[in-house]
Structures are given as structure tokens and as C-alpha cells.
Amino acid sequence: MGRKPNDSEPTRWASLILLLIGLVSCSMVYMFMLSVLKPSGLENNSDVESLALAKSYENGQKWVIGIESGGATGGLCCKGIANLELWGAAVKWGTDFKFNSSDGCCNACKAMCTGNDGPCLCDTWVFCGNKQACGEKFGECWLKKQKDLLAPERQEAGDQVKWTSGLVFGRGEGIIGLETEHGTLHIKLLPDCSPLSIKYILELLALRHCAGCHFYRAESRGQSWDAKGKHIKDASFGPPFALVQGTLEAQGMTFNKIPSEYSPTIRRGSVAWVGSGPEFFISLANHEEWKNSYTVFGSVLPEDLMIAEKIAQLPTKSDVWNNINVSVLENPVPLRIQRMKTSVS
């Protein structure tokens, strides 16, 4: 004989269903409030302005680190320059060494540059990737070795050139110095991430001077970032904005705007362009709030960041650029770009 249904059973299931409905409703309200209260500075919207860099010397207009718009996200670092053929001693002959893309060629060169066996066996790659222009040479990947990595030998360049070329700097290689009266900032260049930027830097290096190059703005970490560049909870994002800023436009040299390249999150030690250059900055802190807005072409070696910190403590005067309070050096700090005399790892 079957049991008599328990009168409390339906009531128990109804309570459980009501409880589940309540939990779902609470979750939906929480998600809604979270989206409403999310700080606008973290929105991924290229039309919304947030903290950025100031730029001067362009038609008298000043751009400010104080308001930025979103930028492109940097991709994988295996980039080269189109319509350029670099020369050098071949370590892999392209006639017998082919790939479907420049990435494959670039990575093949990097594979010969592990840093475990002294200098890189390969520091230059040259790839033919235009099927129509390359013909039978399509896919050829020439791996080469430069006599002077900071002055790569160029065979030819221009629209008629079918080759794409790139550089690879190994450990202790591709380091230049920004010499100031307060010390020399050693900077590791990133040719595989921002090749057009490095092309310009190497052109500056070949001048053997940088007349007109200087730092003109300096702002400390203040109370917003700790000594490691980490943002302090609940602190403002500036001012001050934790950076030193200057120009790398040398007198007597024509500057052409540099297209946007590798744009990762700015970290302590990042060296990046303001806009398309030649204004640049060295960051003294991690700036996640700036998102991916600036082309990074190098990084200051950790042991030299104290020099940048020293410059950031120099006497300044207040100014206002586009409604943003900034600190301008009372006496600009001249700088000179130089080769490294010894290897720095």
C-alpha cells in the first residue's frame, strides 16, 4: 500500500524554488550595479579621454599627459620593415630556407639567439613575402649577421624593393645610452616590436650628436605610486604623473612622424613616444590607466632608474597644459645619445 502524501512536501519544494529565484535576482542586481559603478577610467572606449601625456613644440600646441584616448594593442613582437633589404653575412641561405610568413623567418632568427652561447648567431632576417613581386623567391628567408648591429648594412630601400627586413637584439645587445649631467640612462631597444622607431633611433645614433635633445618635464611618483611603481590603493593617478619627458628631435635632421607600433601597458622603465614622436617619456610607474596608448620602443635598465628618479626631483615650475597641471623643469636637462662602450646584460 502506498504512503499517504506528506502535506509538507509541496511546501518544502515551493520554498526551495523561491530561494533560488531570490538568489538569481540578487546576482542580476549586483552585476547591474557593478557595471554602473565601474570607474570610467577603466572603460575600453577610444572616445573617452583619460590620463595621458603632454606634447609640446608642435605649432605651439601642447598635448598633455593627463588626457589620452585609447590606442592599439601591441601584437606579437616579430615585426620588420617592408621595402627594405638589409645586407650582412648569410648564416642561412634563403634559396633553401623558406617560410609562409615573415613571422616564421623572424622566429627562425630568434631561435639562433638564445643568449646561452655568447652573441647571437643571427641578428638580421630578410624575407620575401609578396607572391607577385617575389615570384620564385617567394618565401625565401635569409638569416644574416651584421658587423655592427647598431649600424646595420642596408642594401637597398624603397617601394621597388620586395624584401622585408628586421633586426634581433640578443642579451647585452642593442643597448644605447642617453647621457645627461646626472648620469647615463642605458636603454634596451626593441627592434622586433617597434622597428620603425628603432630605425629612427639608429639614425640619431649615426649623427654622433643629438643637439636640441633634452628633458623638459619632470614629475615624481608623489604619493600615488610606491618605489616599485605599483599604484597605491585609493590614491589619485596624478598629478604628479610619475615620468620624465623630453624630445629626441635633433637639430639639422628632418623628423618624419612614426606610425603607431608596439603599444603595451606602460610599466616602470618603459620608454615611449608621445603621439608620433619626437616627444618621448620615461615612466617611473606602472600606468594601467593609460591602457595601450603609447608606442614603447625601449626600456631603461633597472639599475639606471634612480637617474630618472633624480631628474624627477629637480626644481620645477607649475604650468597648465590643456587644463592639466604639469611640472616643467626650471632648467631643461640636455641629453646626448651614445653607443655603449661595453656590453650590459
C-alpha positions as CSV (number, residue, x, y, z in Angstrom):
1,M,0.0,0.0,0.0
2,G,1.3,3.4,-0.9
3,R,2.2,6.1,1.6
4,K,-0.1,8.9,2.1
5,P,1.4,12.1,0.5
6,N,3.0,14.3,3.1
7,D,1.3,17.7,3.1
8,S,4.6,19.4,4.0
9,E,6.3,18.2,0.8
10,P,4.9,20.7,-1.7
11,T,5.5,23.5,0.8
12,R,9.2,22.5,1.1
13,W,9.8,22.5,-2.7
14,A,8.0,25.8,-3.1
15,S,10.3,27.3,-0.6
16,L,13.4,26.0,-2.4
17,I,12.2,27.4,-5.7
18,L,11.5,30.8,-4.1
19,L,15.0,30.8,-2.6
20,L,16.6,30.1,-6.0
21,I,14.6,32.8,-7.7
22,G,15.8,35.2,-5.0
23,L,19.5,34.3,-5.4
24,V,19.2,34.8,-9.2
25,S,17.6,38.2,-8.8
26,C,20.3,39.3,-6.3
27,S,23.0,38.3,-8.8
28,M,21.4,40.3,-11.6
29,V,21.1,43.4,-9.4
30,Y,24.8,43.0,-8.3
31,M,26.0,42.8,-11.9
32,F,24.0,45.8,-12.9
33,M,25.4,47.9,-10.0
34,L,28.9,46.7,-10.8
35,S,28.6,47.9,-14.4
36,V,27.1,51.3,-13.3
37,L,29.8,51.9,-10.6
38,K,32.7,50.8,-12.7
39,P,35.3,53.6,-12.8
40,S,35.1,55.4,-16.2
41,G,38.9,55.4,-16.3
42,L,38.8,51.6,-16.9
43,E,36.3,51.7,-19.7
44,N,37.7,50.4,-23.0
45,N,36.3,53.2,-25.1
46,S,38.6,55.0,-27.5
47,D,36.3,58.1,-27.5
48,V,36.6,58.5,-23.7
49,E,39.5,60.6,-22.6
50,S,41.6,59.6,-19.6
51,L,45.1,60.4,-18.2
52,A,47.8,60.9,-20.8
53,L,50.9,62.7,-22.0
54,A,51.7,66.2,-22.8
55,K,53.4,67.1,-26.0
56,S,54.8,70.4,-26.9
57,Y,56.7,72.1,-29.8
58,E,54.2,71.3,-32.5
59,N,52.6,74.5,-33.8
60,G,52.8,75.9,-30.3
61,Q,50.2,73.4,-29.2
62,K,50.7,71.3,-26.0
63,W,49.4,67.8,-25.6
64,V,49.2,66.6,-22.1
65,I,49.9,63.5,-20.1
66,G,46.7,63.9,-18.4
67,I,44.2,63.1,-21.1
68,E,44.5,60.3,-23.6
69,S,42.3,58.3,-25.9
70,G,42.7,54.5,-26.3
71,G,45.3,53.1,-28.6
72,A,46.0,49.9,-30.5
73,T,47.2,46.8,-28.6
74,G,50.6,45.6,-29.4
75,G,50.7,42.2,-31.1
76,L,53.4,39.5,-31.1
77,C,56.9,41.0,-31.3
78,C,58.2,39.8,-34.6
79,K,58.0,42.8,-36.8
80,G,60.1,44.1,-39.6
81,I,60.2,47.0,-42.1
82,A,58.7,46.4,-45.5
83,N,60.5,47.5,-48.7
84,L,63.9,47.2,-47.0
85,E,66.7,44.8,-47.7
86,L,69.4,44.6,-45.1
87,W,72.8,43.1,-46.0
88,G,75.2,41.1,-43.9
89,A,77.0,37.7,-43.9
90,A,74.5,34.9,-44.6
91,V,74.2,32.3,-41.9
92,K,71.1,30.7,-43.6
93,W,70.6,30.9,-47.4
94,G,67.1,31.8,-48.4
95,T,67.2,29.6,-51.5
96,D,67.0,26.6,-49.3
97,F,65.2,28.1,-46.3
98,K,61.6,29.2,-46.8
99,F,58.5,30.1,-44.8
100,N,55.0,31.2,-45.5
101,S,55.2,34.3,-43.4
102,S,57.7,36.9,-42.1
103,D,56.9,35.7,-38.5
104,G,58.4,32.3,-39.3
105,C,61.5,33.9,-40.7
106,C,61.8,36.2,-37.7
107,N,61.4,33.4,-35.2
108,A,63.9,31.3,-37.0
109,C,66.5,34.1,-36.4
110,K,65.4,34.4,-32.8
111,A,65.9,30.7,-32.3
112,M,69.6,31.3,-33.1
113,C,69.8,34.0,-30.5
114,T,69.1,32.2,-27.2
115,G,71.7,34.2,-25.2
116,N,73.2,31.0,-23.8
117,D,76.2,30.7,-26.2
118,G,77.5,34.3,-26.4
119,P,76.5,36.7,-29.1
120,C,73.6,35.8,-31.4
121,L,74.4,33.7,-34.4
122,C,71.7,35.5,-36.3
123,D,70.7,39.2,-35.7
124,T,69.1,40.0,-39.1
125,W,66.3,38.4,-41.1
126,V,65.2,39.2,-44.6
127,F,62.0,37.8,-46.1
128,C,60.3,37.9,-49.5
129,G,56.6,37.7,-48.8
130,N,54.9,39.3,-51.9
131,K,54.0,36.5,-54.2
132,Q,53.6,38.7,-57.2
133,A,56.8,40.7,-56.7
134,C,58.9,37.8,-55.4
135,G,58.0,35.2,-58.0
136,E,60.2,32.2,-57.5
137,K,61.8,33.9,-54.5
138,F,58.5,33.9,-52.6
139,G,59.0,32.6,-49.1
140,E,62.8,32.9,-49.1
141,C,64.2,33.7,-45.6
142,W,67.7,34.9,-45.4
143,L,69.3,34.9,-41.9
144,K,72.3,37.2,-41.6
145,K,74.9,38.5,-39.2
146,Q,75.8,42.2,-39.0
147,K,79.3,43.5,-38.5
148,D,77.9,46.4,-36.5
149,L,74.4,45.8,-35.1
150,L,73.8,49.4,-34.3
151,A,74.7,50.4,-37.8
152,P,73.1,47.6,-40.0
153,E,74.3,47.5,-43.6
154,R,71.5,48.4,-45.9
155,Q,71.5,47.0,-49.4
156,E,68.5,49.0,-50.8
157,A,65.2,50.5,-49.8
158,G,62.2,52.0,-51.4
159,D,58.8,50.9,-52.9
160,Q,60.6,48.9,-55.6
161,V,62.2,46.6,-53.0
162,K,60.3,43.4,-52.5
163,W,62.0,42.3,-49.2
164,T,61.0,42.8,-45.6
165,S,63.8,43.0,-43.0
166,G,64.1,43.0,-39.3
167,L,66.7,43.0,-36.5
168,V,67.0,40.9,-33.4
169,F,68.9,42.1,-30.4
170,G,70.2,39.5,-28.0
171,R,71.1,39.7,-24.4
172,G,73.5,42.6,-23.8
173,E,73.0,43.9,-27.4
174,G,71.0,46.8,-28.7
175,I,71.6,49.0,-25.7
176,I,72.2,52.7,-26.1
177,G,72.8,55.5,-23.6
178,L,71.1,58.8,-23.0
179,E,73.8,60.7,-21.4
180,T,72.9,63.6,-19.1
181,E,74.8,65.6,-16.4
182,H,73.1,63.5,-13.8
183,G,74.2,60.2,-15.3
184,T,73.6,57.9,-18.3
185,L,70.3,56.1,-18.8
186,H,71.0,52.8,-20.5
187,I,68.1,51.8,-22.7
188,K,67.4,48.3,-24.2
189,L,65.9,48.8,-27.6
190,L,63.0,46.7,-29.0
191,P,63.6,46.3,-32.8
192,D,61.3,43.3,-33.1
193,C,58.4,45.2,-31.5
194,S,58.9,48.8,-32.8
195,P,61.2,48.5,-35.9
196,L,60.4,51.9,-37.3
197,S,61.1,53.6,-34.0
198,I,64.4,51.8,-33.7
199,K,65.3,52.8,-37.3
200,Y,65.0,56.4,-36.2
201,I,67.0,55.9,-33.0
202,L,69.8,54.3,-35.0
203,E,69.7,57.2,-37.4
204,L,70.1,59.5,-34.4
205,L,73.0,57.4,-33.2
206,A,74.8,57.7,-36.5
207,L,74.7,61.5,-36.2
208,R,77.1,61.3,-33.2
209,H,75.2,64.1,-31.6
210,C,71.7,65.0,-30.5
211,A,71.8,68.8,-30.4
212,G,68.4,70.0,-29.2
213,C,67.5,66.8,-27.4
214,H,66.6,67.3,-23.8
215,F,64.3,66.6,-20.9
216,Y,61.9,69.5,-20.2
217,R,59.3,68.0,-17.9
218,A,59.7,66.0,-14.6
219,E,57.2,64.6,-12.2
220,S,57.8,62.3,-9.3
221,R,55.8,59.3,-8.1
222,G,54.4,61.5,-5.4
223,Q,52.0,59.7,-3.0
224,S,50.4,57.7,-5.8
225,W,53.0,55.0,-6.6
226,D,55.4,53.1,-4.4
227,A,59.1,52.6,-5.1
228,K,58.4,49.7,-7.4
229,G,56.0,51.7,-9.5
230,K,52.9,50.0,-8.1
231,H,49.8,52.2,-7.7
232,I,48.8,52.8,-4.1
233,K,45.3,51.8,-3.3
234,D,42.8,54.7,-3.3
235,A,45.5,57.2,-4.4
236,S,44.9,59.5,-7.3
237,F,46.5,58.9,-10.7
238,G,48.2,62.3,-10.7
239,P,49.3,64.9,-10.8
240,P,52.2,64.3,-10.4
241,F,52.2,61.7,-13.2
242,A,55.5,59.8,-12.4
243,L,57.5,60.5,-15.5
244,V,60.3,62.4,-17.2
245,Q,59.5,63.8,-20.6
246,G,61.6,65.3,-23.4
247,T,62.3,65.4,-27.1
248,L,64.6,63.4,-29.4
249,E,64.4,65.8,-32.3
250,A,68.0,66.6,-33.3
251,Q,68.8,69.9,-35.0
252,G,69.6,69.6,-38.6
253,M,67.7,66.3,-39.0
254,T,64.3,66.0,-40.6
255,F,61.9,64.2,-38.5
256,N,59.1,62.1,-40.0
257,K,56.2,61.1,-37.8
258,I,56.4,57.5,-36.6
259,P,53.3,55.3,-37.1
260,S,51.9,53.6,-34.0
261,E,53.7,50.3,-33.2
262,Y,54.0,48.2,-30.1
263,S,51.6,49.6,-27.5
264,P,51.6,47.5,-24.3
265,T,50.6,48.7,-20.9
266,I,53.2,51.3,-19.7
267,R,55.4,49.9,-17.0
268,R,58.0,51.4,-14.7
269,G,61.0,52.0,-17.0
270,S,59.1,52.0,-20.3
271,V,60.4,54.4,-22.9
272,A,57.7,55.5,-25.3
273,W,56.7,58.1,-27.8
274,V,54.2,60.8,-27.1
275,G,51.9,60.5,-30.2
276,S,54.1,60.0,-33.3
277,G,57.2,61.5,-31.7
278,P,59.8,63.0,-31.4
279,E,58.5,63.9,-27.9
280,F,59.0,60.9,-25.6
281,F,58.8,59.9,-22.0
282,I,60.3,57.5,-19.4
283,S,57.7,56.2,-17.0
284,L,58.6,56.0,-13.3
285,A,55.5,53.9,-12.5
286,N,53.1,51.3,-13.9
287,H,50.3,53.1,-15.7
288,E,47.5,50.6,-16.4
289,E,45.1,53.5,-16.5
290,W,46.7,54.7,-19.8
291,K,45.9,51.4,-21.4
292,N,47.5,50.8,-24.8
293,S,48.0,54.3,-26.0
294,Y,51.7,54.8,-26.5
295,T,54.3,53.2,-28.7
296,V,57.0,51.6,-26.5
297,F,60.4,51.3,-28.2
298,G,62.7,50.5,-25.2
299,S,63.1,50.1,-21.5
300,V,65.5,51.6,-19.0
301,L,67.8,49.1,-17.3
302,P,66.6,48.7,-13.7
303,E,69.8,49.9,-12.2
304,D,69.6,53.2,-14.0
305,L,66.0,54.2,-13.0
306,M,67.5,56.1,-10.0
307,I,68.9,58.5,-12.5
308,A,65.5,59.2,-13.9
309,E,64.2,59.5,-10.3
310,K,66.9,62.1,-9.7
311,I,65.8,64.1,-12.7
312,A,62.2,63.9,-11.4
313,Q,63.3,65.6,-8.2
314,L,64.9,68.6,-9.9
315,P,63.4,72.1,-9.4
316,T,60.3,72.6,-11.5
317,K,57.7,75.3,-12.1
318,S,54.0,74.7,-12.5
319,D,52.2,75.1,-15.8
320,V,48.8,74.2,-17.2
321,W,48.6,72.3,-20.5
322,N,45.0,71.7,-21.8
323,N,43.6,72.2,-18.3
324,I,46.1,69.7,-16.8
325,N,48.6,70.8,-14.1
326,V,52.1,69.8,-15.1
327,S,55.6,70.4,-13.7
328,V,58.1,71.8,-16.1
329,L,61.8,71.8,-15.3
330,E,63.2,75.2,-14.4
331,N,66.3,74.3,-16.3
332,P,65.9,71.7,-19.1
333,V,68.3,68.8,-19.0
334,P,70.3,68.3,-22.2
335,L,70.9,64.8,-23.3
336,R,73.1,63.0,-25.8
337,I,72.6,59.7,-27.4
338,Q,75.6,57.4,-27.4
339,R,76.8,53.9,-28.1
340,M,77.6,51.5,-25.3
341,K,81.3,51.1,-24.9
342,T,80.8,47.8,-23.1
343,S,78.2,45.2,-23.0
344,V,75.5,45.5,-20.4
345,S,73.4,42.4,-19.7
